Amino acid sequence: MSLKSLALIENWPVSTAAAGVVRADGTVLGTHGPEGQRFPLASVTKPLTAYAVLVAYEEGAVELDEPAGPEGATVRHLLAHTSGLAFDEHRVTSAPGERRLYSNAGFEQLGDHVARATEIPFAEYLRQAVLEPLAMTATSLEGSPAKDAVSTVADLLGFAAEIQAPRLLDPRTVAEAMTVQYPGTKGVLPGYGHQNPNDWGLGFEIRASKSPHWTGGSSSPRTFGHFGQSGTFLWIDPAAGAACVALTDRAFGPWAVEAWPPFTDAVLAEL
């Protein structure tokens, strides 16, 4: 089976795009475009980083509720974007747990925290904990744990299959990662404005009732994932029993706001 809907990426105003869909059992339902081409992920790096942090948690190197980041904040606050750190600066703008302040700085502090706890540089820890076991040989972290991974559709489909049917983590840990942390917290979803509530799990954004949103009108409220400023996204819809990855070489902007939801709806309709 090959999903015809994936060919819609040919209509996107980008030079190069690749996309694919995978079931929980690892069955790739289809790909379109150069699935082996490496693209900068931008913030789609964050789910990879979060997964490595959760491996560190299961290994006993860190605890979710131990202090990390700014005073009063924890690993959980950093993963859920409620540490109070600013977007791209290592300065505190609110008390932990008060608001959903999407923060690259928070994920950088997470990487530093895990590196100190494990005595392994974070990029290397990510490789050993997640990339190597999942045979993600074309994926690497080349800077910030918030935004500097490079990967392929083929590798990310393997990662998306893992999230749906975990082998590296206890399924209960992954269930926690896709459960709303600090329910009712307001905040801005980058590119889509103020959302009340602005639901997030542990490193994964949760669709819930957000509107507007980068997923589809037919995406279930349980859909979770991430998009990146480099024109990339990864969503997992438990109701559909599938995940979708799309990578492009054009920065996120109005074109993506317009193109992504109907693409996702077409994929879901074909499933």
C-alpha positions as CSV (number, residue, x, y, z in Angstrom):
1,M,0.0,0.0,0.0
2,S,1.3,3.5,-0.8
3,L,-0.6,6.5,0.3
4,K,-1.5,8.7,-2.7
5,S,-2.1,11.7,-0.3
6,L,1.7,11.9,0.3
7,A,2.1,13.2,-3.2
8,L,0.4,16.4,-2.2
9,I,3.8,17.6,-1.0
10,E,4.6,18.2,-4.7
11,N,2.2,21.2,-4.5
12,W,4.1,22.8,-1.6
13,P,6.1,25.9,-2.5
14,V,9.4,24.3,-1.5
15,S,12.4,23.2,-3.5
16,T,12.6,19.8,-1.8
17,A,10.3,17.9,0.5
18,A,10.0,14.3,1.7
19,A,7.2,12.7,3.7
20,G,6.2,9.3,5.1
21,V,3.6,7.5,7.2
22,V,4.2,4.6,9.6
23,R,2.0,2.3,11.7
24,A,2.6,1.4,15.3
25,D,3.9,-2.1,14.2
26,G,6.6,-0.4,12.1
27,T,4.8,-0.9,8.8
28,V,5.7,2.0,6.5
29,L,2.5,2.8,4.6
30,G,4.2,5.0,2.1
31,T,6.9,7.7,1.5
32,H,7.2,10.4,-1.1
33,G,10.3,12.4,-2.0
34,P,13.9,11.7,-1.0
35,E,13.4,9.7,2.2
36,G,17.2,9.4,2.7
37,Q,18.0,13.1,2.3
38,R,19.2,14.8,5.5
39,F,17.3,17.9,6.5
40,P,17.8,20.2,9.5
41,L,15.0,19.4,11.9
42,A,14.9,22.7,13.9
43,S,12.5,22.1,16.8
44,V,11.6,18.5,15.7
45,T,14.9,18.0,17.6
46,K,13.0,18.4,20.9
47,P,11.1,15.0,20.8
48,L,14.5,13.3,20.2
49,T,16.0,15.1,23.1
50,A,13.0,14.4,25.3
51,Y,13.2,10.7,24.5
52,A,16.9,10.6,25.5
53,V,16.0,12.4,28.8
54,L,13.4,9.8,29.5
55,V,15.9,7.0,28.9
56,A,18.2,8.8,31.4
57,Y,15.2,8.8,33.8
58,E,14.5,5.1,33.4
59,E,18.2,4.4,33.8
60,G,18.1,6.2,37.1
61,A,20.5,9.0,36.0
62,V,17.9,11.7,36.6
63,E,14.4,12.0,38.2
64,L,11.6,13.9,36.6
65,D,10.9,15.9,39.7
66,E,14.5,16.7,40.7
67,P,15.7,20.3,40.5
68,A,17.0,21.4,37.1
69,G,17.2,24.7,35.3
70,P,16.2,27.9,37.1
71,E,15.5,28.0,40.9
72,G,12.4,26.0,41.8
73,A,12.2,24.3,38.4
74,T,12.5,20.5,37.7
75,V,13.3,18.2,34.8
76,R,9.6,17.9,34.3
77,H,9.1,21.7,34.1
78,L,11.9,21.9,31.5
79,L,10.4,19.1,29.4
80,A,6.9,20.7,29.6
81,H,8.0,24.3,28.9
82,T,6.9,25.5,32.3
83,S,10.3,26.3,33.8
84,G,9.8,30.1,33.4
85,L,12.8,30.4,31.1
86,A,12.6,32.8,28.1
87,F,12.3,31.5,24.6
88,D,15.9,31.8,23.4
89,E,17.6,33.4,26.4
90,H,18.8,31.8,29.7
91,R,16.8,34.3,31.8
92,V,13.8,33.7,34.0
93,T,10.6,35.5,33.0
94,S,8.1,33.8,35.3
95,A,7.8,31.4,38.2
96,P,8.0,27.6,37.4
97,G,4.6,26.1,36.6
98,E,2.9,29.5,36.1
99,R,2.8,29.8,32.3
100,R,3.7,27.7,29.2
101,L,6.7,29.6,27.9
102,Y,8.0,27.7,25.0
103,S,11.8,27.7,25.6
104,N,14.8,26.6,23.5
105,A,16.9,27.6,26.5
106,G,15.0,25.1,28.7
107,F,15.9,22.3,26.4
108,E,19.6,23.4,26.3
109,Q,19.6,23.3,30.1
110,L,18.0,19.8,29.9
111,G,20.9,18.7,27.7
112,D,23.4,20.1,30.2
113,H,21.6,18.5,33.1
114,V,21.7,15.0,31.6
115,A,25.3,15.5,30.4
116,R,26.3,16.3,34.0
117,A,24.3,13.4,35.5
118,T,25.7,10.8,33.0
119,E,29.1,12.3,32.5
120,I,28.5,11.9,28.7
121,P,28.2,14.9,26.3
122,F,24.5,15.2,25.5
123,A,24.9,14.6,21.7
124,E,26.8,11.4,22.5
125,Y,24.2,10.4,25.1
126,L,21.4,10.9,22.5
127,R,23.4,8.8,20.0
128,Q,23.9,5.9,22.5
129,A,20.5,6.0,24.1
130,V,18.2,6.6,21.1
131,L,19.8,6.9,17.7
132,E,22.0,3.8,17.8
133,P,19.4,1.4,19.2
134,L,16.9,2.6,16.6
135,A,19.4,2.3,13.7
136,M,19.0,6.0,13.0
137,T,22.4,6.2,11.3
138,A,21.7,9.3,9.3
139,T,20.7,11.3,12.3
140,S,23.0,13.5,14.4
141,L,22.8,16.3,17.0
142,E,25.1,19.1,15.7
143,G,24.6,21.7,18.4
144,S,21.7,22.7,20.6
145,P,19.5,19.9,22.0
146,A,16.6,22.3,21.3
147,K,17.0,22.7,17.5
148,D,20.2,21.4,15.9
149,A,19.5,17.8,14.9
150,V,19.7,16.7,11.3
151,S,17.8,13.6,10.1
152,T,15.9,11.9,7.3
153,V,12.3,10.8,6.8
154,A,13.4,7.1,6.9
155,D,15.1,7.6,10.3
156,L,12.2,9.6,11.8
157,L,9.7,7.0,10.7
158,G,11.7,4.5,12.8
159,F,11.5,6.9,15.7
160,A,7.8,7.4,15.2
161,A,7.2,3.6,15.2
162,E,9.2,3.4,18.5
163,I,7.0,6.1,20.1
164,Q,3.9,4.2,19.1
165,A,5.2,0.8,20.3
166,P,8.0,1.5,22.7
167,R,11.0,-0.8,23.1
168,L,13.6,1.6,24.5
169,L,11.2,2.9,27.2
170,D,8.5,1.5,29.4
171,P,5.1,2.1,27.6
172,R,4.0,3.8,30.9
173,T,6.8,6.4,30.5
174,V,5.7,7.2,26.9
175,A,2.1,7.4,28.0
176,E,3.2,10.0,30.6
177,A,5.1,11.9,27.8
178,M,1.9,12.2,25.8
179,T,-0.2,13.2,28.9
180,V,-0.9,16.9,29.6
181,Q,1.6,18.2,32.2
182,Y,0.4,21.1,34.4
183,P,-3.2,21.1,32.9
184,G,-4.9,24.4,32.3
185,T,-1.6,26.3,31.6
186,K,-1.9,29.2,29.2
187,G,0.8,30.2,26.7
188,V,1.8,31.0,23.1
189,L,2.2,28.3,20.6
190,P,4.9,29.6,18.3
191,G,3.5,30.5,14.9
192,Y,-0.1,30.1,16.1
193,G,-0.6,32.6,18.8
194,H,-2.0,32.5,22.3
195,Q,-3.7,29.2,23.3
196,N,-5.8,28.7,26.5
197,P,-5.0,26.0,27.5
198,N,-1.7,25.4,25.7
199,D,-1.3,21.7,26.4
200,W,2.1,19.9,26.4
201,G,3.3,16.6,27.5
202,L,7.0,15.8,28.3
203,G,8.7,17.2,25.2
204,F,5.7,16.7,22.9
205,E,3.1,19.2,22.1
206,I,-0.5,17.9,22.5
207,R,-3.1,19.0,20.0
208,A,-6.2,18.8,22.4
209,S,-8.6,21.6,21.4
210,K,-6.1,24.1,20.0
211,S,-7.2,26.3,17.1
212,P,-5.6,27.3,14.9
213,H,-3.1,24.3,14.7
214,W,-0.5,22.9,12.4
215,T,-2.2,19.4,12.3
216,G,-5.5,18.7,10.5
217,G,-9.1,19.5,11.3
218,S,-9.7,15.8,11.5
219,S,-6.7,15.1,13.8
220,S,-7.8,13.6,17.1
221,P,-7.4,15.7,20.2
222,R,-4.9,13.0,21.4
223,T,-2.6,13.8,18.5
224,F,0.9,14.8,19.7
225,G,4.2,15.7,18.2
226,H,6.2,18.7,17.1
227,F,6.9,21.1,14.2
228,G,10.1,23.0,13.4
229,Q,10.9,26.4,12.0
230,S,12.9,24.7,9.2
231,G,9.5,23.6,7.7
232,T,9.4,20.2,9.4
233,F,6.9,18.2,11.4
234,L,6.2,14.9,13.1
235,W,2.8,14.0,14.4
236,I,1.4,10.8,16.0
237,D,-2.3,10.3,16.1
238,P,-3.2,7.4,18.4
239,A,-6.8,7.4,17.2
240,A,-5.5,6.7,13.6
241,G,-2.9,4.3,14.8
242,A,-0.3,6.0,12.6
243,A,2.4,8.7,12.5
244,C,3.4,11.1,9.8
245,V,6.8,12.9,9.1
246,A,7.3,15.7,6.7
247,L,10.7,17.5,6.1
248,T,11.3,20.4,3.8
249,D,14.1,22.9,2.9
250,R,11.9,26.0,3.4
251,A,11.5,27.8,6.7
252,F,8.1,27.6,8.4
253,G,5.8,30.4,7.4
254,P,2.3,31.3,6.0
255,W,2.8,28.6,3.3
256,A,3.0,25.9,6.0
257,V,0.1,27.3,7.9
258,E,-1.9,26.9,4.7
259,A,-0.5,23.6,3.4
260,W,0.0,21.4,6.4
261,P,-3.6,20.9,7.7
262,P,-5.2,19.9,4.4
263,F,-2.3,17.5,3.8
264,T,-2.8,15.9,7.2
265,D,-6.5,15.6,6.6
266,A,-5.9,13.9,3.3
267,V,-3.5,11.4,4.9
268,L,-6.0,10.7,7.7
269,A,-8.8,10.2,5.2
270,E,-6.8,7.7,3.3
271,L,-5.9,5.7,6.5
